[in-house]
Amino acid sequence: MERVGIFGGTFDPIHIGHLITAQSLLEIRKLDKIIFIPCFISPHKLLTQNSDPQHRLEIVKLSIQYQKQFACSEIELNRKDVSFTIDTVRELKKQYDYIDLIIGFDNLIVFDTWKEPDELFKLTHVVVMKRIIDKGIEYKHQYYEMATIIKTPYVELSSSYIRKRVRHNLHIDFMVTHAAKKYILQNNLYR
């Protein structure tokens, strides 16, 4: 039975922090692969203007191309609508028996606002990345005890910070892969 982790997000752009965390979870959870799933429109970021989905997808593909246990799915982009995790999980369950749903600690805190959160716990193993920076946060609610909390490395980096640096003509070396940086600059993204 193949054990997969699904790691969804806007990935605008995907960065080294995402990749380091994914590699860590791959090893800790003994997964066969992690599938990155760029969303079309995040239900929690409806007012946010994101880059073109095809650009975000290409940056993910370029960033993971040398890690054979990383894959990318276009499942949410192909829907061309608001991306609800439960819809994605139901589709992926047709292919995979074992799925780790990888979320950040910040998402666990608002998990009750997700579409069909109880069903997500039935269909997947909800794995929460708890970074060292989250150490002081002891917010517990109905889903805290149901989730698997994993301490992961923390790289203080955000996609918005990278976009801001590009906009101000500052280097993004070591923040994204070389291939991602080249693509961002060649396509004049985030300007």
Stockholm file with secondary structure:
# STOCKHOLM 1.0

chainA/1-191         MERVGIFGGTFDPIHIGHLITAQSLLEIRKLDKIIFIPCFISPHKLLTQNSDPQHRLEIVKLSIQYQKQFACSEIELNRKDVSFTIDTVRELKKQYDYIDLIIGFDNLIVFDTWKEPDELFKLTHVVVMKRIIDKGIEYKHQYYEMATIIKTPYVELSSSYIRKRVRHNLHIDFMVTHAAKKYILQNNLYR
#=GR chainA/1-191 SS CCEEEEEEECCTTCCHHHHHHHHHHHHHTTCSEEEEEECSBCTTCTTCCCCCHHHHHHHHHHHHTTCTTEEECCHHHHHTSBCCHHHHHHHHTTTCSEEEEEEEHHHHHTGGGSSSHHHHHHHSEEEEEEEGGGTTCCCCCTTTTTSEEEEECCCCCCHHHHHHHHHTTCCCBTTBCHHHHHHHHHTTTTC
#=GC SS_cons         CCEEEEEEECCTTCCHHHHHHHHHHHHHTTCSEEEEEECSBCTTCTTCCCCCHHHHHHHHHHHHTTCTTEEECCHHHHHTSBCCHHHHHHHHTTTCSEEEEEEEHHHHHTGGGSSSHHHHHHHSEEEEEEEGGGTTCCCCCTTTTTSEEEEECCCCCCHHHHHHHHHTTCCCBTTBCHHHHHHHHHTTTTC
//
